[in-house]
Amino acid sequence: MRLKADLLITHAKLATLAGGTGPRRGLAMRQVGFIDKGVVALAAGKIVFAGTETDLQSAELEVQTVWDAGGRLVTPGLIDAHTHLVHAGSREKELSLKLQGVPYLDILSQGGGILSTVRATQSATEPQLTAQALVSLRHMLEHGTTTVEAKSGYGLNRTTELKQLRVTQALNGLQPVELVSTFLGPHALPPEYRDRSHQFIDEMITLADEVWSLGLAEFADIFCERGVFSVAESRRYLTACRNLGYGLKLHADEIDALGGTELAAELQALTVDHVVAASLDGLRAAAAAGVIAVLLPGTSWNLSGSYAKARFLMDVADGAVALATDYNPGSCPSESLQLIMAFAANGLHMTPEEILTAVTRNAAYAVGRGEKIGRLEAGWQADLCVWETPELAFLPYHFGVNHIHRVYKRGVLVVADGHLISGLHNPESVLPSHLDSSQRSV
């Protein structure tokens, strides 16, 4: 075997997630494919070899650079399969209401919650939204996240939804993290449509057609929940989006068992997200239909303390599970997938192996990139995390700190010693000239 590589990483403990097709399901999520004394070779942004040092000895090797990982754990880059990245402002003032026990839907009915973020996002300029998102993306990348799904949904009107989606598109060229765009126009019902939800759904279907024609999103999503959008409304919207060509995602059964999980199974959506209150029959149906359950334990920890039934999904329903931050200014204002990994261990009772699968291989399939990222395997994109520890279990065990040593995106070193390589992006450079960096968050 003749092998040319730009970089050869040696003396590593690899967690490859390699082999087979599709997301890992059920107990198979524990199969991470450890290789002690492993090596990874990268060339032209892709992995050209991942295996043992012994296997590599038989190769005719031509390498530009060799780096000794010092026995550290090397995994695929982390993939955040559910975020609300592009928004303006924050909602720390709601913390006291939450601590008093005021339910989220009551905060929403008072004009808070998502509606306050909608107002801030509607008022923000594209440069302001871009600058704030760049700060979040830097945090994500420094904590090992190399691919992020970014939803719209803080516009609830044509002008702002398109603005959010344009910002997402532009961000792909401003920094290393790869963004996957989802149109979530029906994220909440604007107050002026309180008795006309059918009309709002009609308008969002029309807007979805425009978004698709402009190439601004590849997935469509809706919030199917009591007090937001019904199962019937969600079915009508998602069916129209599927006919346009979108892949389907669904916020479902986060607070009440409304039947959104069953709808995801019926429509064979790619993912169904949250599912904290989903019925067991709904979870079984979704798993049987091949729908990936994207679980968001950070939101559970921050809002209710009630967690999705991850063990049922894996042990009984033989389902595929992914994990994500749900990063947003209200229910989970954290960009760290490492923190989510700790919540998954303690709140969802997932093993370290299941957790790693859920934030790499399965998350890759949850964003439609399963044949490109999420594994350390020849032919896959060279997105890698090098951790300060050789032990996978140490990551969710020792929580609240950053365990990243290095991050590679498309074969390029972008984070070293836990910090972004200088000059990769500069949030201040995209601010309007009359704003300084202290005004990034509007």
Secondary structure, DSSP 8 states (H G I E B T S, - for coil): -EEEEEEEEEEEEEE---SSSS---GGGGG---EEEEEEEEEETTEEEEEEEHHHHHTSEEEEEEEEE-TT-EEEE-EEEEEE--S-----GGGHHHHHTT--HHHHHHTT-THHHHHHHHHHS-HHHHHHHHHHHHHHHHHTTEEEEEEE--S--SHHHHHHHHHHHHHHTTTSSSEEEEEE---SS--GGGTT-HHHHHHHHHHHHHHHHHHT--SEE--EESTTSB-HHHHHHHHHHHHHHT-EE--EE-SSS--SHHHHHHHHT-SEEEE-SS--HHHHHHHHHTT-EEEE-HHHHHHHTS----HHIIIIIS---EEE---B-SSS-----HHHHHHHHHHHS---HHHHHHHHTHHHHHHTT-TTTSSS-STTSB--EEEES-S-TTHHHHS-SS--EEEEEETTEEEEETTEE-TTS--GGGGS-TT--GGGS--
